[in-house]
Amino acid sequence: MTDHIFIGGGAQDYGVAQEMRLDMANRHGLIAGATGTGKTVTLQIMAEAFSSAGVPVFLSDVKGDLSGLAATGRADFKLHDAFIARAQTIGLDLSYDSFPVTFWDLFGQKGHPVRATVAEMGPLLLARLLDLTDVQEGVLNVAFRVADEDGLALLDLKDLQALLVWVGQNAKDLSLRYGNVGASSVGAIQRALLVLENQGGAALFGEPALDLADMMRLRDGRGEINILAADQLMGSPRLYATFLLWLLSELFEELPEVGNPNKPKLVFFFDEAHLLFDDAPKALVDKVEQVARLIRSKGVGVYFVTQNPGDIPGDVLGQLGNRVQHALRAFTAKDRKELKTAAETYRDNPAFDTAQAIQEVGTGEAVTSFLDRKGSPQMVERTLIRPPSSQLGPLDDAARKAIMDASDMAAKYATPVDRNSAYEMLSKKAETAAKGAAEVEGKDDGLNHARRYDGGARPGRSQRISSKTTGGDIKDAFASAVVKELKGTTGRRIVRGIFGGLFKGR
């Protein structure tokens, strides 16, 4: 097995092999260039090469084109002659082949469903996903802390929604312990959850949650290529970016340290990487920088795919040692500045001007720089990217479905599991308390009708719950809140919103 992956031919007449060392592939990388310059094909040939070297791959298919990795390229393809000519130029013996592929889809339509639990996502990423303010993020953190302390499993969105109702009911008591918890902030979070749900984001949360081992498999010695169908997902760019960042975080937290392996355990391609950093709070950017810096010791290589290197924060960009830069346009002063900045990140080659080369390279051509055996960047080189061995362009729907049906992942992830969690626990307490209240009212001996003083409570007004009277058990507190709100119109509306048709028609 080779210890390099072949990217293309460079130098004079493109006859010198441009290769990436496998033992340096976990030092991360960048694929950049303007629209239509060949980034997708570069991603495709790199995925092929890693798979052939026994390295599993995860990538997102933004345009649907990368599904062709599962099919063998054909000699009757219209670009076949051009591919043969390019292969001869760069000294490649071109042969066509298909690769082991597993399709995934957050919406479960073009791939196997992929899910995470709310608890796994955590408050930081959820706050980013929901676009919460700092104050609202603080309230979300309180909700997570309460769930942890009282053993309430947060698996799907309805678990979080039920818990937030309790937090809103007990805002005063929680404020004494955790700082200000405003009912308005709780309401804002609930509204953001509703928007997420309307966008289809609820499909992301639940069980069975994704098992990372299912993405890191080998098939007949070749690495599995995991393709996330992202064409529909790109309609919710914040959901797309948050999911991929969650996946990176899970890899970082769960995989053991492996030091400097001979080849990566997994290579992760983050397409449309600018979506991760657009308007991102500093805390999130710092987390990405930390993950990128440390995850290489877990044997994971992360490759960002974007139009311009300037889309990536400097602290992250500085860690991307293997680079493929397709053409950049320089029509404006801002474009020229970004072009100059991009060129300055490469080790100069005396044979040509890097900035000029970045403007001149054609489709399927790039300037490249890879790490040497000591981990230092090699000189930049103009490179003709090798043609793909798999099908260029998407699979048809029938072929995709056949691959999905034949996969052992279908049986594992197709059917969602809704086990006992926060929603069910709080619902059960509420129903029990409601039945108890009904029995008490049924035994009324008439004294209540004659009572002229009720301790200051006004009809229809909800009474606050004190954690002191409930022993700190938030599930009992939630049940009490529900019972005391039943007589009020507002209370009935809240209960109906959380528990569906439980009190329908009252």
C-alpha positions as CSV (number, residue, x, y, z in Angstrom):
1,M,0.0,0.0,0.0
2,T,1.3,3.4,-0.9
3,D,2.1,6.0,1.8
4,H,1.1,8.9,-0.5
5,I,-2.1,9.9,-2.3
6,F,-1.7,11.2,-5.8
7,I,-3.4,14.5,-6.5
8,G,-2.1,15.4,-9.9
9,G,0.9,16.5,-11.9
10,G,2.9,19.7,-11.5
11,A,6.1,21.6,-12.5
12,Q,7.1,21.9,-16.1
13,D,4.7,20.1,-18.5
14,Y,2.9,18.8,-15.4
15,G,5.1,15.7,-15.3
16,V,6.1,15.8,-11.6
17,A,3.7,13.9,-9.3
18,Q,2.1,16.1,-6.7
19,E,1.3,13.9,-3.7
20,M,0.1,14.2,-0.1
21,R,1.8,12.1,2.5
22,L,-0.7,9.9,4.4
23,D,1.2,10.4,7.7
24,M,0.6,14.1,7.3
25,A,-3.0,14.0,6.1
26,N,-4.3,14.5,9.7
27,R,-2.6,17.9,9.7
28,H,-5.8,19.2,8.0
29,G,-6.2,21.0,4.7
30,L,-8.0,23.5,2.5
31,I,-9.7,23.3,-0.9
32,A,-10.5,26.8,-2.1
33,G,-11.5,28.5,-5.3
34,A,-14.2,30.4,-7.1
35,T,-17.4,28.8,-8.3
36,G,-16.9,26.5,-11.3
37,T,-13.1,26.1,-10.9
38,G,-13.1,22.4,-9.9
39,K,-13.3,22.2,-6.1
40,T,-16.0,19.5,-6.2
41,V,-13.9,17.2,-8.5
42,T,-10.9,17.8,-6.3
43,L,-12.9,16.7,-3.3
44,Q,-14.1,13.7,-5.3
45,I,-10.6,12.5,-6.3
46,M,-9.3,13.0,-2.7
47,A,-12.1,11.0,-1.3
48,E,-11.3,8.2,-3.8
49,A,-7.6,8.3,-2.9
50,F,-8.3,8.1,0.9
51,S,-10.8,5.3,0.5
52,S,-8.3,3.3,-1.6
53,A,-5.7,3.8,1.1
54,G,-8.0,2.3,3.7
55,V,-9.1,5.7,5.3
56,P,-12.8,6.3,5.9
57,V,-14.2,9.6,4.7
58,F,-17.1,11.9,5.7
59,L,-18.2,14.5,3.3
60,S,-21.3,16.6,2.6
61,D,-22.8,16.6,-0.9
62,V,-24.0,20.2,-1.3
63,K,-25.0,19.9,-5.0
64,G,-25.8,16.2,-5.3
65,D,-22.8,15.5,-7.6
66,L,-20.7,13.5,-5.2
67,S,-23.1,10.5,-5.1
68,G,-21.3,9.4,-8.3
69,L,-18.6,8.1,-6.1
70,A,-20.7,4.9,-5.7
71,A,-20.7,4.2,-9.5
72,T,-17.9,3.3,-11.9
73,G,-16.8,5.9,-14.4
74,R,-17.6,5.0,-18.0
75,A,-15.6,5.0,-21.2
76,D,-18.7,6.4,-23.1
77,F,-18.8,9.4,-20.9
78,K,-18.5,12.6,-22.9
79,L,-15.3,13.7,-21.1
80,H,-13.6,10.3,-21.4
81,D,-11.2,11.5,-24.2
82,A,-10.3,14.6,-22.2
83,F,-9.7,12.4,-19.1
84,I,-7.4,10.1,-21.0
85,A,-5.4,13.0,-22.4
86,R,-5.0,14.5,-19.0
87,A,-4.0,11.2,-17.4
88,Q,-1.3,10.8,-20.1
89,T,0.0,14.3,-19.4
90,I,0.4,13.7,-15.7
91,G,1.7,10.2,-16.0
92,L,-1.4,8.4,-14.7
93,D,-2.7,5.0,-15.8
94,L,-6.4,5.9,-15.7
95,S,-8.8,3.2,-14.8
96,Y,-12.5,3.5,-13.7
97,D,-13.8,2.2,-10.5
98,S,-16.6,2.6,-7.9
99,F,-16.2,3.0,-4.1
100,P,-17.9,1.9,-1.0
101,V,-20.5,4.5,-0.1
102,T,-23.1,5.0,2.7
103,F,-25.7,7.7,2.2
104,W,-26.9,9.8,5.2
105,D,-29.6,12.5,5.3
106,L,-30.9,14.5,8.3
107,F,-34.3,14.3,6.7
108,G,-34.2,10.6,5.9
109,Q,-35.0,11.0,2.3
110,K,-31.8,10.6,0.3
111,G,-29.9,8.6,2.9
112,H,-30.2,6.9,6.3
113,P,-31.5,9.2,9.0
114,V,-28.8,10.7,11.2
115,R,-29.8,11.9,14.6
116,A,-28.3,13.4,17.7
117,T,-29.8,13.9,21.1
118,V,-30.5,17.3,22.5
119,A,-28.1,16.5,25.4
120,E,-25.3,15.5,23.0
121,M,-25.8,18.8,21.1
122,G,-25.4,20.8,24.3
123,P,-26.4,24.4,25.0
124,L,-23.5,26.1,23.2
125,L,-24.3,24.6,19.8
126,L,-28.0,24.8,20.3
127,A,-27.7,28.5,21.1
128,R,-25.8,28.9,17.9
129,L,-28.4,26.9,16.0
130,L,-31.3,29.0,17.4
131,D,-29.4,32.3,17.1
132,L,-30.0,33.1,20.8
133,T,-28.7,36.2,22.5
134,D,-26.2,35.9,25.4
135,V,-29.0,36.2,27.9
136,Q,-31.2,33.6,26.2
137,E,-28.2,31.3,26.0
138,G,-27.7,31.7,29.8
139,V,-31.3,30.6,30.4
140,L,-30.8,27.6,28.1
141,N,-27.7,26.7,30.2
142,V,-29.9,26.8,33.3
143,A,-32.4,24.4,31.7
144,F,-29.6,21.9,30.9
145,R,-28.2,22.2,34.4
146,V,-31.7,21.5,35.9
147,A,-32.1,18.5,33.6
148,D,-28.7,17.1,34.7
149,E,-29.4,17.5,38.4
150,D,-32.8,15.9,38.2
151,G,-32.0,13.1,35.9
152,L,-34.3,14.3,33.0
153,A,-33.0,12.8,29.7
154,L,-33.1,15.4,27.0
155,L,-33.4,13.4,23.8
156,D,-35.7,15.3,21.4
157,L,-37.2,18.7,21.0
158,K,-40.3,17.9,22.9
159,D,-38.2,17.0,25.9
160,L,-36.6,20.4,25.8
161,Q,-39.9,22.2,25.2
162,A,-41.5,20.5,28.3
163,L,-38.5,21.4,30.5
164,L,-38.6,25.0,29.3
165,V,-42.2,25.2,30.4
166,W,-41.2,24.2,33.9
167,V,-38.3,26.7,33.9
168,G,-40.7,29.5,32.9
169,Q,-43.1,28.5,35.7
170,N,-40.3,28.6,38.3
171,A,-38.3,31.5,36.9
172,K,-38.3,33.3,40.3
173,D,-37.0,30.4,42.3
174,L,-34.4,29.5,39.7
175,S,-33.2,33.1,39.5
176,L,-32.2,33.0,43.2
177,R,-30.0,30.0,42.5
178,Y,-28.6,30.6,39.0
179,G,-29.1,34.3,38.3
180,N,-31.8,36.0,36.4
181,V,-34.1,33.7,34.4
182,G,-36.6,35.8,32.6
183,A,-39.9,34.5,31.3
184,S,-39.4,36.6,28.2
185,S,-36.1,34.7,27.5
186,V,-37.9,31.4,27.9
187,G,-40.5,32.5,25.5
188,A,-37.9,33.6,22.9
189,I,-36.2,30.2,23.1
190,Q,-39.6,28.4,22.6
191,R,-40.3,30.5,19.6
192,A,-36.9,29.8,18.1
193,L,-37.5,26.1,18.7
194,L,-40.8,26.4,16.8
195,V,-39.0,28.0,13.9
196,L,-36.5,25.2,13.9
197,E,-39.3,22.6,14.0
198,N,-41.0,24.3,11.1
199,Q,-37.8,24.1,9.1
200,G,-37.6,20.3,9.7
201,G,-34.9,20.6,12.3
202,A,-36.8,18.3,14.7
203,A,-35.7,15.4,12.5
204,L,-32.1,15.9,13.8
205,F,-32.9,15.2,17.4
206,G,-33.8,11.8,18.8
207,E,-32.7,8.2,18.9
208,P,-31.2,6.0,17.7
209,A,-28.4,8.6,17.7
210,L,-25.5,8.2,15.2
211,D,-22.8,5.7,16.3
212,L,-19.5,7.1,15.2
213,A,-18.2,3.6,14.6
214,D,-20.7,3.3,11.7
215,M,-18.8,6.1,9.9
216,M,-15.4,4.6,10.4
217,R,-15.7,1.2,8.7
218,L,-13.6,-0.5,6.1
219,R,-15.1,-2.6,3.3
220,D,-12.8,-5.0,1.6
221,G,-9.8,-3.0,2.8
222,R,-11.1,0.3,1.5
223,G,-12.4,3.1,3.6
224,E,-16.2,3.7,3.7
225,I,-17.2,7.1,2.1
226,N,-20.0,8.6,4.1
227,I,-22.0,11.1,2.0
228,L,-24.3,13.5,3.8
229,A,-27.1,14.6,1.4
230,A,-26.9,18.4,1.9
231,D,-28.8,19.9,-1.1
232,Q,-32.0,20.3,0.9
233,L,-30.1,20.9,4.2
234,M,-28.5,24.0,2.6
235,G,-31.9,25.7,2.8
236,S,-31.1,25.9,6.6
237,P,-27.5,26.9,6.6
238,R,-27.2,27.3,10.3
239,L,-28.6,23.8,10.9
240,Y,-26.1,22.5,8.3
241,A,-23.1,24.2,10.0
242,T,-24.2,23.3,13.5
243,F,-24.6,19.6,12.7
244,L,-21.2,19.3,11.1
245,L,-19.6,21.1,14.1
246,W,-21.4,18.8,16.5
247,L,-20.1,15.8,14.5
248,L,-16.5,17.2,14.8
249,S,-17.0,17.7,18.5
250,E,-18.3,14.2,19.0
251,L,-15.2,12.8,17.2
252,F,-13.0,14.9,19.3
253,E,-14.6,13.8,22.6
254,E,-15.0,10.1,21.8
255,L,-12.0,9.0,19.9
256,P,-8.8,8.0,21.8
257,E,-5.5,9.6,21.4
258,V,-3.4,8.0,18.7
259,G,-0.5,10.5,18.4
260,N,1.0,10.5,14.8
261,P,-0.5,7.6,12.9
262,N,0.8,6.3,9.6
263,K,-2.5,7.3,8.1
264,P,-5.7,9.1,9.4
265,K,-8.5,7.2,11.2
266,L,-11.0,9.4,9.4
267,V,-10.9,12.4,7.0
268,F,-13.7,14.9,7.3
269,F,-14.5,17.4,4.5
270,F,-16.4,20.5,5.6
271,D,-17.9,21.9,2.4
272,E,-19.2,25.5,2.3
273,A,-17.0,26.1,5.4
274,H,-17.8,29.8,5.4
275,L,-21.2,29.0,6.9
276,L,-19.5,27.8,10.0
277,F,-17.9,31.2,10.7
278,D,-20.4,33.7,9.3
279,D,-21.5,35.9,12.2
280,A,-20.3,33.2,14.6
281,P,-19.7,34.3,18.2
282,K,-16.1,34.3,19.4
283,A,-16.8,31.5,21.8
284,L,-17.8,29.3,18.9
285,V,-14.8,30.3,16.8
286,D,-12.6,29.5,19.7
287,K,-14.1,26.1,20.0
288,V,-13.6,25.3,16.3
289,E,-9.9,26.5,16.7
290,Q,-9.5,24.2,19.7
291,V,-11.0,21.2,18.0
292,A,-9.0,21.7,14.8
293,R,-5.8,22.0,16.9
294,L,-6.3,18.9,19.1
295,I,-8.3,16.5,16.9
296,R,-5.4,15.7,14.7
297,S,-3.9,13.7,17.7
298,K,-7.1,11.6,17.5
299,G,-6.2,10.7,13.9
300,V,-8.8,12.9,12.2
301,G,-7.9,15.1,9.3
302,V,-10.3,18.1,8.7
303,Y,-10.4,19.7,5.2
304,F,-12.3,22.9,4.8
305,V,-13.8,23.6,1.3
306,T,-14.7,27.2,0.6
307,Q,-14.4,29.9,-2.1
308,N,-11.8,32.1,-0.5
309,P,-9.2,31.3,2.2
310,G,-10.3,34.6,3.8
311,D,-13.5,32.8,4.8
312,I,-11.5,30.9,7.4
313,P,-10.3,32.7,10.6
314,G,-6.6,33.2,10.7
315,D,-6.1,30.9,13.8
316,V,-7.8,28.1,12.0
317,L,-6.3,28.8,8.5
318,G,-2.8,28.6,10.0
319,Q,-3.4,24.9,10.9
320,L,-4.3,23.8,7.4
321,G,-1.1,22.4,6.1
322,N,-2.2,20.6,2.9
323,R,-3.7,23.1,0.4
324,V,-5.3,23.0,-3.1
325,Q,-6.1,26.5,-4.3
326,H,-8.2,26.8,-7.5
327,A,-8.6,30.0,-9.4
328,L,-9.7,33.2,-7.6
329,R,-11.1,36.2,-9.4
330,A,-9.7,39.7,-8.7
331,F,-12.2,42.2,-10.1
332,T,-12.4,44.7,-7.2
333,A,-9.9,46.2,-4.7
334,K,-11.2,43.8,-2.1
335,D,-10.7,40.8,-4.4
336,R,-7.1,41.9,-5.1
337,K,-6.4,42.2,-1.4
338,E,-7.8,38.7,-0.7
339,L,-5.8,37.3,-3.6
340,K,-2.6,38.8,-2.3
341,T,-3.4,37.5,1.2
342,A,-4.0,34.0,-0.2
343,A,-0.8,34.0,-2.2
344,E,1.2,35.1,0.9
345,T,0.2,31.9,2.8
346,Y,2.2,29.7,0.4
347,R,5.9,29.0,0.3
348,D,7.2,30.9,-2.8
349,N,8.3,29.1,-5.9
350,P,10.9,31.0,-7.9
351,A,9.5,29.6,-11.1
352,F,6.4,31.7,-11.1
353,D,4.5,34.4,-9.2
354,T,1.9,32.7,-6.9
355,A,-0.7,35.5,-7.0
356,Q,-0.6,35.6,-10.8
357,A,-0.8,31.8,-11.0
358,I,-3.9,31.7,-8.8
359,Q,-5.6,34.0,-11.3
360,E,-4.5,32.1,-14.3
361,V,-5.1,28.4,-13.5
362,G,-7.9,26.9,-15.5
363,T,-10.7,24.6,-14.5
364,G,-9.3,21.4,-13.1
365,E,-6.0,23.1,-12.4
366,A,-4.8,24.5,-9.1
367,V,-1.8,25.7,-7.1
368,T,-1.0,23.2,-4.5
369,S,1.3,22.8,-1.4
370,F,1.5,19.7,0.8
371,L,3.5,19.0,3.9
372,D,6.8,17.2,3.7
373,R,8.0,14.4,6.1
374,K,9.0,17.0,8.7
375,G,5.6,18.7,8.6
376,S,6.9,21.8,6.7
377,P,5.0,23.2,3.7
378,Q,6.6,22.3,0.3
379,M,7.0,25.0,-2.3
380,V,3.8,26.0,-4.1
381,E,3.3,24.3,-7.5
382,R,1.0,24.6,-10.4
383,T,-0.8,21.3,-10.6
384,L,-3.1,19.6,-13.1
385,I,-5.6,17.7,-11.0
386,R,-6.1,14.0,-11.9
387,P,-9.4,12.9,-13.4
388,P,-11.8,10.9,-11.1
389,S,-12.1,7.1,-11.4
390,S,-15.8,7.1,-10.3
391,Q,-18.7,8.6,-12.1
392,L,-18.6,12.3,-12.6
393,G,-22.1,13.6,-11.7
394,P,-24.9,12.3,-9.5
395,L,-26.5,8.8,-9.3
396,D,-30.0,8.4,-10.5
397,D,-32.6,7.9,-7.8
398,A,-33.1,4.2,-8.4
399,A,-29.3,3.5,-8.0
400,R,-29.2,5.5,-4.8
401,K,-32.2,3.6,-3.4
402,A,-30.7,0.3,-4.3
403,I,-27.5,1.2,-2.4
404,M,-29.5,2.4,0.6
405,D,-31.7,-0.8,0.7
406,A,-28.7,-3.0,0.6
407,S,-26.9,-1.2,3.5
408,D,-27.0,-2.7,7.0
409,M,-27.5,0.8,8.2
410,A,-31.1,0.8,7.0
411,A,-32.3,-1.6,9.7
412,K,-30.4,0.2,12.4
413,Y,-31.5,3.8,11.8
414,A,-34.7,3.7,9.8
415,T,-37.1,3.5,12.8
416,P,-37.0,6.2,15.4
417,V,-37.1,5.2,19.1
418,D,-39.0,7.3,21.6
419,R,-38.0,6.0,25.0
420,N,-38.9,7.4,28.4
421,S,-37.3,10.8,28.8
422,A,-38.1,14.3,30.1
423,Y,-41.3,14.8,28.2
424,E,-42.8,11.5,29.3
425,M,-41.7,11.9,32.9
426,L,-43.2,15.3,33.2
427,S,-46.3,14.3,31.4
428,K,-46.9,11.4,33.7
429,K,-46.5,13.6,36.8
430,A,-48.9,16.1,35.3
431,E,-51.6,13.6,34.5
432,T,-51.3,12.0,38.0
433,A,-51.6,15.4,39.6
434,A,-54.5,16.4,37.4
435,K,-56.5,13.3,38.4
436,G,-55.8,13.9,42.1
437,A,-57.1,17.5,41.8
438,A,-60.2,16.3,40.1
439,E,-60.9,13.8,42.9
440,V,-60.5,16.5,45.5
441,E,-62.9,18.8,43.8
442,G,-65.4,16.0,43.5
443,K,-65.5,15.7,47.3
444,D,-66.3,19.4,48.0
445,D,-68.7,19.5,51.0
446,G,-69.9,23.0,50.2
447,L,-67.6,24.9,52.5
448,N,-65.6,26.2,49.6
449,H,-68.6,28.0,48.3
450,A,-69.2,29.8,51.6
451,R,-65.5,30.8,52.1
452,R,-65.1,34.5,51.9
453,Y,-61.3,34.7,52.4
454,D,-58.9,32.4,50.5
455,G,-55.6,33.7,51.7
456,G,-55.2,36.3,49.1
457,A,-55.4,34.1,46.0
458,R,-57.6,35.5,43.2
459,P,-59.7,33.3,40.9
460,G,-57.8,32.2,37.8
461,R,-54.5,33.5,39.1
462,S,-51.6,31.0,39.1
463,Q,-49.6,30.5,42.2
464,R,-45.8,30.2,42.2
465,I,-44.1,27.0,43.2
466,S,-41.4,27.0,45.8
467,S,-38.6,24.4,45.5
468,K,-38.6,24.4,49.3
469,T,-42.0,22.9,49.4
470,T,-41.3,20.3,46.8
471,G,-38.0,19.1,48.1
472,G,-36.2,20.3,45.0
473,D,-38.0,17.7,42.9
474,I,-38.7,19.6,39.7
475,K,-41.0,16.9,38.3
476,D,-43.4,17.4,41.3
477,A,-43.1,21.1,40.9
478,F,-44.0,20.9,37.2
479,A,-47.0,18.8,38.1
480,S,-48.1,21.3,40.7
481,A,-47.8,24.1,38.2
482,V,-50.0,22.3,35.8
483,V,-52.7,21.6,38.3
484,K,-52.8,25.2,39.6
485,E,-53.0,26.5,36.1
486,L,-55.9,24.2,35.0
487,K,-58.6,26.6,36.1
488,G,-57.0,29.5,34.2
489,T,-57.4,30.0,30.4
490,T,-53.6,30.7,30.1
491,G,-52.8,27.5,32.0
492,R,-55.0,25.4,29.7
493,R,-53.4,27.0,26.7
494,I,-49.9,26.1,28.0
495,V,-50.8,22.6,28.8
496,R,-52.4,22.0,25.4
497,G,-49.3,23.4,23.7
498,I,-47.0,20.9,25.4
499,F,-49.2,17.8,25.8
500,G,-51.1,18.0,22.5
501,G,-54.7,16.9,22.8
502,L,-54.6,15.8,26.5
503,F,-57.0,18.5,27.6
504,K,-58.6,19.1,24.2
505,G,-62.1,20.4,24.3
506,R,-62.1,21.5,27.9
